[in-house]
């Protein structure tokens, strides 16, 4: 019998994926309706106050109904579209009967259609069969969607076919008109009855959902409720499908008009010229951000692109940090903030295209900064762990080189095509700052690699790393101040807005105040740590060799010197200083390390060995000699007593051995 193989994961079924895709597709029409309401002209144009109020009320009702449909649960959403499809089939069936009554003559086999489009055959019998099959399909679809399983289903289908029978047999005109009206009336009444029954159930379901939402709001709060709704309805996916569908529809329409306007016979029907393609692309991009909803859709598309870009870079450099996967969240938020800050959707098409390109350049520099934040920890970990594999180092170094070259190329291209302004100054500052960050990271990486290559404790390494990083942080702080001044100039003299003012306040707090505060705190901590280290006694020479142990922090031997804590533990000065950056206690016993009054301390290693201080003089040297003589006499007495005890034991053992022989002789 063959051994069972490894357990295979269960195959993923397509059912949940298809249901999720259908759910996203069914939520998209709500966004189209909301977008059309906001972008449409007034419903009742005019100067009348009542007309304006009525139009606003209709708009508000449309937005409310669309929003409710958008946030419905999956089951309720499917039911809503099922009933809507049934109503659409019923209305279409009634319109077909009414159209056949007005325009079709079966015996002459002719009919009139709008725009000259003929969708049905010309001959009388074929025309009658086609209309009957169409009405039969409408009736079956209506019955199936509303789940009508009684005799009423057959009556509904028969009700839809009776007007066609009257037309085919050429009943009198008045009779045919009555049949068409009666058929539509019966279907309408039955549909209203079904809707009343469904609305009753919908009311109880809505009331249950309302109570559930209110309960969740009271327990978890508004933020968690919004997050749950955002994930439940898959809103980013809905926005992406909405934006791409809208863009595709506009592309088809614009391509049709471009092909109609082209006069060059050399271009094939499925191709357009490069100039026409560029014009089409610009028109699509401009129309893709003409409202707040479309800006959200473009942000969702950017989120998807940035997410997969971040995953690809993480896989390339070999990082597994979960925090580095936030690029798909950071990029769309920055784009949306830039769009709101610059009023992108409210600009004219030409100005919107220019502003969008500028925002994209700023977004690109921000994404490059975030990618540097992803690669820098990996670069530092490789250099500190002394990994010598070239395949492991090459991806990170390659990405770092790209992060250095791309900002230079971007700045060169922008300065080559545009004149100096506040936007170009901001992009250039971000590019220069990124290049300096890359230089700092590479410099620290080289320092750590040199330290690992020589395999000797480099006591000045920490100072050099601190100097390099401090220089980079100071330059970054200066750029932050410069960017704050650039933003203030833009807000005062170019385009001021509340959103820009809020962003400047956030920039001043996070990139200027907090950075200066953290830098000053680091400087104070280092200075305090140096003072603490200098206050501790130092051991060198013979006393250091008497300890015969390793540093409890780095587990390396003491070669030149060691520092002694008040709790009689010893460490490398560099190791202890790094420890004191974090906390002010001993790594071994967690006692206070720093004491202002220096005391003469005995030196003890981590195993309990105590080394006396050579510089400490003896209080009574004669007393020490007497004590040594007494100890020697005691040792001699102990040796004599131990020898006598051994002789007594040997005699006893010999007697115990000879006694049986004597007893044996007496017995014989």
C-alpha positions in Angstrom: 0.0 0.0 0.0 1.5 3.3 -1.0 2.1 5.9 1.6 -0.3 8.8 1.6 1.1 12.0 0.1 1.2 15.4 1.6 -2.1 17.1 2.3 -3.1 19.3 -0.6 -4.9 22.6 0.2 -8.6 22.5 -0.8 -9.3 24.1 -4.2 -10.7 27.6 -4.1 -14.2 27.7 -5.4 -15.2 30.3 -7.9 -18.6 30.9 -6.3 -17.4 33.5 -3.7 -15.3 35.3 -6.2 -18.2 35.5 -8.7 -20.6 36.7 -6.0 -18.1 39.4 -4.9 -17.6 40.5 -8.5 -21.3 40.6 -9.1 -21.8 42.6 -5.9 -19.2 45.2 -7.0 -20.7 45.4 -10.4 -24.2 46.0 -9.0 -23.0 48.8 -6.7 -21.4 50.7 -9.6 -24.7 52.1 -11.1 -25.4 53.9 -7.9 -22.1 55.9 -8.3 -23.0 56.6 -11.9 -26.4 58.0 -10.8 -24.8 60.2 -8.1 -22.2 61.5 -10.5 -24.9 62.3 -13.1 -27.0 64.1 -10.5 -24.1 66.3 -9.3 -22.9 67.0 -12.9 -26.3 67.6 -14.5 -28.0 71.0 -15.0 -31.0 72.1 -12.8 -34.1 69.9 -13.3 -36.4 72.9 -13.5 -34.4 75.8 -15.0 -35.7 79.3 -14.2 -35.7 82.0 -11.6 -38.7 80.6 -9.6 -37.9 79.8 -6.0 -40.3 76.9 -5.9 -38.8 75.4 -9.1 -35.3 75.6 -7.5 -36.6 74.0 -4.2 -38.3 71.2 -6.1 -35.3 70.5 -8.2 -33.0 70.5 -5.2 -35.5 68.1 -3.4 -35.4 65.7 -6.4 -31.6 65.8 -6.5 -31.5 65.1 -2.8 -33.9 62.2 -3.1 -31.9 60.7 -5.9 -28.6 61.0 -4.0 -30.3 59.5 -0.9 -31.8 56.5 -2.8 -28.5 55.8 -4.6 -26.6 56.0 -1.4 -29.0 53.6 0.3 -28.6 51.1 -2.6 -24.8 51.5 -2.4 -24.6 50.5 1.2 -27.1 47.6 1.1 -26.0 44.2 2.2 -25.2 41.6 -0.5 -28.5 39.7 -0.1 -30.6 42.9 0.0 -28.7 44.2 -3.1 -29.4 41.1 -5.1 -33.1 41.3 -4.1 -33.3 44.9 -5.1 -31.9 44.3 -8.5 -34.1 41.2 -8.9 -37.2 43.3 -8.3 -35.9 46.1 -10.5 -35.2 43.7 -13.3 -38.7 42.3 -13.0 -40.2 45.8 -13.1 -38.1 46.6 -16.2 -39.3 43.4 -18.0 -42.9 44.2 -17.2 -42.6 47.8 -18.4 -40.8 46.6 -21.6 -43.5 44.0 -22.3 -46.3 46.6 -22.0 -44.4 49.0 -24.3 -43.9 46.2 -26.9 -47.7 45.5 -26.9 -48.5 49.2 -27.2 -45.9 49.7 -30.0 -47.3 46.7 -31.9 -50.8 48.1 -31.6 -49.8 51.5 -33.0 -47.2 50.6 -35.7 -47.4 47.0 -36.9 -49.7 45.6 -39.5 -49.1 41.9 -39.7 -51.0 41.3 -43.0 -49.1 44.0 -44.9 -45.9 42.8 -43.2 -44.7 46.4 -42.7 -44.1 48.6 -39.7 -42.4 51.9 -38.9 -39.5 52.2 -36.6 -37.6 55.2 -35.2 -34.4 56.2 -36.9 -35.1 53.8 -39.7 -33.7 50.8 -37.7 -35.5 47.5 -38.4 -35.1 44.9 -35.6 -37.8 42.4 -36.6 -38.4 40.4 -39.8 -40.7 41.9 -42.5 -43.0 38.9 -43.3 -46.2 38.6 -41.4 -46.0 35.1 -39.9 -42.3 35.5 -39.0 -43.1 38.9 -37.4 -45.9 37.4 -35.3 -43.7 34.5 -34.2 -40.8 36.8 -33.3 -43.1 39.1 -31.2 -44.7 36.1 -29.5 -41.3 34.6 -28.6 -40.2 38.0 -27.3 -43.2 38.4 -25.1 -42.9 34.8 -23.9 -39.3 35.5 -22.9 -40.4 38.6 -21.1 -43.1 36.8 -19.2 -40.9 33.9 -18.2 -38.2 36.3 -17.0 -40.8 38.3 -15.0 -42.2 35.2 -13.4 -38.8 33.7 -12.6 -37.4 36.9 -11.1 -40.5 37.4 -8.8 -40.5 33.7 -8.0 -44.2 33.2 -8.9 -44.9 29.5 -8.7 -48.7 29.3 -8.6 -51.3 29.4 -11.4 -50.8 33.1 -11.5 -47.5 32.6 -13.4 -49.4 31.0 -16.4 -52.0 33.7 -16.3 -49.3 36.4 -16.4 -47.7 34.9 -19.4 -51.1 34.5 -21.1 -52.0 38.1 -20.2 -48.9 39.3 -22.1 -49.7 37.2 -25.2 -53.4 38.0 -25.6 -52.8 41.5 -27.2 -50.6 39.9 -29.9 -53.2 37.3 -30.6 -55.8 40.1 -31.1 -53.4 41.8 -33.5 -52.7 38.7 -35.5 -56.4 37.7 -35.9 -57.3 41.3 -36.8 -59.9 42.0 -34.1 -61.6 45.4 -34.4 -59.5 48.4 -33.5 -61.5 49.2 -30.4 -61.2 45.6 -29.1 -57.5 45.5 -29.7 -57.1 48.8 -27.8 -59.1 47.4 -24.9 -57.0 44.2 -24.9 -53.7 46.2 -24.8 -55.0 48.4 -22.0 -56.4 45.5 -20.0 -53.2 43.5 -20.3 -51.1 46.4 -19.1 -53.6 47.2 -16.2 -53.6 43.6 -15.0 -49.8 43.4 -15.1 -49.5 46.7 -13.3 -52.0 45.7 -10.5 -50.3 42.4 -9.9 -46.9 44.1 -9.8 -48.2 46.6 -7.3 -49.5 43.8 -5.1 -46.1 42.1 -5.2 -44.4 45.3 -4.4 -46.6 46.0 -1.4 -45.8 42.5 -0.1 -42.1 43.1 -0.8 -42.1 46.5 0.7 -43.6 45.1 3.9 -40.7 42.7 4.2 -38.3 45.5 3.2 -39.6 47.7 6.0 -38.9 45.0 8.6 -35.5 44.4 7.1 -34.7 48.1 7.1 -35.8 48.5 10.7 -33.6 45.6 11.7 -30.6 47.1 9.9 -31.3 50.5 11.5 -31.4 49.0 15.0 -28.2 47.0 14.2 -26.3 50.1 13.0 -27.5 52.1 16.0 -26.3 49.3 18.3 -22.9 49.1 16.6 -22.6 52.9 16.8 -23.3 53.0 20.5 -20.8 50.2 21.2 -18.0 50.7 18.8 -18.3 54.3 17.7 -18.6 56.1 14.3 -15.1 55.3 13.1 -15.3 51.6 13.4 -18.8 51.7 11.9 -17.5 53.6 8.8 -14.5 51.2 8.5 -16.8 48.2 8.7 -19.1 49.7 6.0 -16.1 50.6 3.8 -14.8 47.0 3.9 -18.2 45.4 3.6 -19.3 47.1 0.4 -15.8 46.9 -1.1 -15.8 50.6 -1.8 -12.3 50.9 -3.3 -13.1 48.2 -5.8 -16.4 49.9 -6.6 -14.7 53.2 -7.2 -12.1 51.5 -9.4 -14.7 49.8 -11.5 -16.8 53.0 -11.7 -13.8 55.1 -12.9 -12.5 52.5 -15.4 -16.0 51.9 -16.8 -16.6 55.6 -17.2 -13.3 56.1 -18.8 -13.9 53.2 -21.2 -17.3 54.5 -22.3 -15.9 57.9 -22.9 -13.0 56.4 -24.9 -15.4 54.5 -27.1 -17.5 57.6 -27.8 -14.5 59.9 -28.4 -12.8 57.3 -30.7 -15.9 57.1 -32.8 -16.0 60.8 -33.3 -12.3 61.0 -34.0 -12.7 58.3 -36.7 -15.7 60.1 -38.2 -13.6 63.3 -38.4 -10.5 61.7 -39.9 -9.9 62.2 -43.6 -6.6 60.4 -44.1 -7.4 57.2 -46.2 -4.0 55.7 -45.3 -5.1 55.0 -41.7 -6.9 51.8 -41.1 -10.3 51.8 -39.5 -9.1 50.2 -36.3 -6.1 52.6 -35.9 -5.8 56.3 -35.1 -2.9 58.7 -35.6 -0.5 59.5 -32.8 -1.7 63.1 -32.5 -5.3 61.9 -32.3 -4.3 59.3 -29.7 -2.5 61.9 -27.5 -5.5 64.2 -27.8 -7.8 61.3 -26.8 -5.6 60.5 -23.8 -5.5 64.0 -22.5 -9.3 64.3 -22.9 -9.8 61.1 -21.0 -7.5 62.1 -18.2 -9.1 65.5 -17.9 -12.6 64.1 -17.8 -11.4 61.5 -15.3 -11.1 64.1 -12.6 -13.9 66.5 -13.3 -15.8 65.9 -10.1 -15.1 64.8 -6.5 -16.4 61.3 -7.2 -14.2 60.8 -10.2 -11.2 62.1 -8.2 -12.0 59.4 -5.6 -12.1 56.8 -8.5 -8.8 57.9 -9.8 -7.4 57.7 -6.2 -8.6 54.2 -6.0 -6.9 53.3 -9.3 -3.7 54.9 -8.0 -4.0 52.9 -4.8 -4.1 49.7 -6.7 -1.1 50.6 -8.8 0.9 51.7 -5.8 -0.1 48.6 -3.8 1.3 46.2 -6.4 4.3 48.4 -7.0 5.1 48.2 -3.3 4.6 44.5 -3.1 6.9 44.1 -6.1 9.7 46.2 -4.5 9.3 44.3 -1.2 9.6 41.0 -3.0 12.6 42.2 -4.9 14.6 43.5 -1.9 13.5 40.6 0.3 11.6 42.5 3.0 8.8 41.0 5.1 7.8 44.0 7.2 4.1 44.5 7.2 4.4 48.3 7.8 6.1 48.6 4.4 2.9 47.5 2.6 1.2 50.8 3.3 2.2 52.4 -0.1 -1.2 51.5 -1.5 -2.8 53.6 1.3 -0.3 56.5 1.4 -0.3 57.3 -2.4 -4.1 57.7 -2.9 -4.4 59.8 0.3 -1.7 62.1 -0.9 -3.2 62.4 -4.4 -6.7 63.2 -3.0 -5.3 65.8 -0.6 -3.4 67.4 -3.5 -6.5 67.4 -5.6 -8.6 69.1 -2.8 -5.8 71.5 -2.0 -5.5 72.7 -5.6 -9.2 72.6 -6.4 -8.5 70.1 -9.3 -12.1 69.2 -10.2 -13.2 72.9 -10.4 -10.6 74.0 -12.9 -11.1 74.5 -16.6 -10.0 71.5 -18.8 -6.7 73.1 -19.9 -5.8 74.3 -16.4 -6.9 70.9 -15.0 -4.5 69.0 -17.2 -1.5 71.2 -16.2 -2.4 71.0 -12.5 -2.9 67.2 -12.7 0.6 66.8 -14.2 2.1 68.9 -11.4 0.3 66.9 -8.8 1.5 63.7 -10.3 5.1 65.0 -10.2 4.7 65.8 -6.5 3.1 62.4 -5.9 6.0 60.7 -7.7 8.6 62.3 -5.4 6.5 61.3 -2.3 6.3 57.7 -3.5 10.1 57.7 -4.0 10.6 59.0 -0.5 8.3 56.2 0.8 10.2 53.6 -1.2 13.4 54.9 0.4 11.8 54.3 3.8 11.2 50.7 2.7 14.7 50.0 1.5 16.7 51.8 4.3 15.9 49.3 7.1 16.8 46.4 4.8 20.1 48.0 3.8 21.0 48.7 7.5 20.1 45.1 8.6 22.2 43.6 5.8 25.2 45.8 6.7 24.8 45.2 10.5 24.3 41.4 10.1 27.5 41.1 8.0 25.8 39.1 5.3 28.3 38.6 2.5 26.0 37.2 -0.3 26.1 39.4 -3.3 22.7 38.3 -4.4 21.3 39.5 -1.1 22.9 42.9 -1.3 22.4 43.7 -5.0 18.6 44.2 -5.1 18.7 46.8 -2.3 21.7 48.6 -3.7 20.1 48.6 -7.1 16.9 50.2 -5.7 19.0 52.7 -3.8 20.8 53.6 -7.0 17.5 54.1 -8.8 16.3 56.3 -6.0 19.4 58.5 -6.5 19.2 58.6 -10.3 15.4 59.1 -10.8 15.1 62.4 -8.9 18.1 63.8 -10.8 16.5 62.9 -14.1 13.1 64.2 -13.1 14.6 67.5 -11.9 16.6 67.9 -15.2 13.6 67.3 -17.4 11.4 69.7 -15.4 14.0 72.5 -15.4 14.6 71.9 -19.1 10.9 72.4 -20.0 9.5 74.8 -17.3 10.5 78.1 -15.8 11.1 78.5 -12.1 8.0 78.8 -9.9 6.8 77.6 -6.5 5.7 74.2 -7.8 9.0 73.5 -9.6 10.9 74.7 -6.5 9.0 72.3 -4.3 9.6 69.3 -6.6 13.3 70.1 -6.9 13.6 70.4 -3.1 12.0 67.0 -2.6 14.3 65.5 -5.2 17.5 67.0 -3.6 16.3 65.8 -0.2 15.8 62.3 -1.5 19.3 62.2 -3.0 20.8 63.3 0.3 18.8 60.6 2.1 20.2 58.0 -0.2 23.8 59.3 0.3 23.3 59.1 4.1 22.0 55.5 3.9 24.8 54.4 1.6 27.4 56.1 3.8 26.1 54.3 6.9 26.0 51.1 5.0 29.6 51.4 4.0 30.7 52.2 7.5 29.0 49.0 8.8 30.4 46.9 6.0 33.9 48.2 6.9 33.3 47.3 10.5 32.3 43.8 9.6 35.2 43.3 7.2 37.9 44.0 9.7 36.2 42.0 12.5 37.7 44.2 15.2 35.7 46.3 17.6 35.5 49.8 16.2 34.8 52.1 19.1 34.3 55.2 16.9 31.7 53.6 14.6 28.8 54.7 16.7 30.1 58.3 16.6 30.6 58.3 12.9 27.1 56.9 12.2 25.7 59.5 14.5 27.5 62.3 12.7 26.4 61.1 9.3 22.8 60.7 10.3 22.7 64.0 12.2 24.0 65.8 9.2 21.3 64.3 7.1 18.6 65.1 9.6 19.8 68.7 9.9 19.7 69.1 6.1 16.2 67.5 6.1 15.1 70.0 8.8 16.4 72.9 6.7 14.5 71.6 3.7 11.4 71.4 5.8 11.7 75.0 6.9 12.3 76.0 3.2 9.2 74.1 2.1 7.1 75.8 4.8 8.2 79.2 3.5 7.4 78.1 -0.1 4.0 77.0 1.0 3.4 80.2 2.8 4.4 82.2 -0.2 2.0 80.1 -2.4 -0.9 80.6 0.0 -0.4 84.3 0.3 0.4 85.3 -3.3 -0.9 82.5 -5.6 -3.8 80.3 -4.3 -4.8 80.3 -0.7 -7.3 77.8 0.7 -8.3 76.3 4.0 -7.1 72.9 3.0 -3.6 74.3 2.2 -3.5 76.2 5.5 -4.3 72.9 7.4 -1.7 71.0 5.4 0.9 73.7 6.3 0.0 73.4 9.9 0.5 69.7 9.8 3.8 70.1 7.9 5.0 72.6 10.5 4.1 70.2 13.4 5.3 66.9 12.0 8.2 67.9 9.7 9.6 70.9 11.7 8.6 70.8 15.3 8.7 67.1 16.0 11.8 66.6 14.0 13.6 69.4 15.9 12.3 68.0 19.2 13.5 64.5 18.4 16.9 65.7 17.2 17.5 67.7 20.3 16.3 64.9 22.5 18.8 62.5 20.8 21.6 65.0 21.3 20.8 65.4 25.0 20.6 61.6 25.5 24.0 61.2 23.9 25.6 63.9 25.9 24.1 62.5 29.1 25.3 59.0 28.2 28.8 60.3 27.7 28.7 62.0 31.1 27.5 58.8 32.7 30.2 56.7 31.0 32.9 59.2 32.1 31.7 59.1 35.7 32.2 55.3 35.9 35.6 53.8 36.9 37.8 52.3 34.1 39.7 49.0 34.4 42.9 48.4 32.3 46.0 46.2 32.2 46.5 43.4 34.8 43.3 44.0 36.6 41.4 43.6 33.3 43.1 40.2 32.7 42.2 39.1 36.2 38.5 39.3 35.4 38.8 36.8 32.6 35.3 37.2 31.2 33.4 38.8 28.4 31.1 41.8 28.0 27.6 40.9 29.0 26.1 43.0 26.2 28.2 42.0 23.1 29.8 38.8 24.4 33.2 39.9 23.2 36.4 39.8 25.3 37.9 42.8 26.9 41.0 43.9 25.0 41.8 47.4 26.1 39.5 48.6 28.9 36.2 48.1 30.6 33.8 50.3 32.6 32.5 49.3 36.1 29.0 50.1 37.2 28.1 50.9 40.8 26.6 47.4 41.1 30.0 45.9 40.3 29.3 44.8 36.7 31.6 45.6 33.9 31.0 46.3 30.2 32.6 47.8 27.1 32.3 51.6 27.2 30.7 51.6 23.7 28.2 48.9 24.6 27.2 50.5 27.8 26.8 53.9 26.1 24.4 52.4 23.6 22.5 50.8 26.4 22.3 54.1 28.3 20.7 55.7 25.2 17.7 53.6 25.9 17.5 53.4 29.7 19.5 54.3 32.8 19.7 50.9 34.5 22.3 48.1 34.6 21.7 45.4 31.9 22.4 42.7 34.5 20.6 43.7 37.7 18.6 46.8 36.6 20.0 49.0 39.3 20.7 52.7 38.8 24.0 53.2 36.8 24.7 56.9 37.1 25.8 58.2 40.5 27.2 61.6 41.0 29.5 60.7 43.9 32.3 58.4 42.9 33.0 55.6 45.3 35.9 53.2 45.5 34.3 50.0 44.3 35.6 46.4 44.1 35.6 44.8 40.7 33.5 41.7 40.3 32.9 39.7 37.2 29.6 38.2 36.3 30.6 34.9 38.0 31.2 36.4 41.4 35.0 36.9 41.2 36.1 40.0 43.1 39.3 41.9 42.3 40.7 44.3 44.9 41.7 47.8 43.9 45.4 48.0 43.6 45.5 51.7 44.4 43.7 51.3 47.7 46.4 51.1 50.5 46.2 48.6 53.4 45.2 50.2 56.7 47.5 47.9 58.9 50.1 46.0 57.0 51.4 44.2 60.2 48.0 43.0 61.0 47.9 41.6 57.5 51.2 39.7 58.1 50.0 38.3 61.5 46.8 37.2 59.9 48.8 35.4 57.1 51.0 33.7 59.7 47.9 32.5 61.7 46.3 31.2 58.6 49.5 29.3 57.8 49.6 27.7 61.3 46.0 26.7 61.0 46.7 25.1 57.6 49.7 23.1 59.1 47.5 21.9 62.1 44.8 20.9 59.7 47.3 18.9 57.7 48.7 17.1 60.8 45.2 16.3 62.0 44.3 14.9 58.6 47.4 12.7 58.5 46.7 11.2 62.0 43.1 10.5 61.0 44.3 8.7 57.9 46.7 6.5 60.0 43.9 5.6 62.4 41.6 4.7 59.5 44.3 2.4 58.0 44.9 0.6 61.3 41.2 0.0 61.8 40.9 -1.3 58.3 43.8 -3.7 58.9 42.2 -5.0 62.1 38.9 -5.5 60.4 40.7 -7.6 57.8 42.7 -9.9 60.3 39.8 -10.6 62.7 38.2 -13.3 60.5 41.5 -15.1 60.2 41.9 -15.4 64.0 38.3 -16.6 64.4 38.9 -19.2 61.7 42.1 -20.5 63.5 40.2 -20.9 66.8 37.5 -22.7 65.0 39.9 -25.2 63.5 
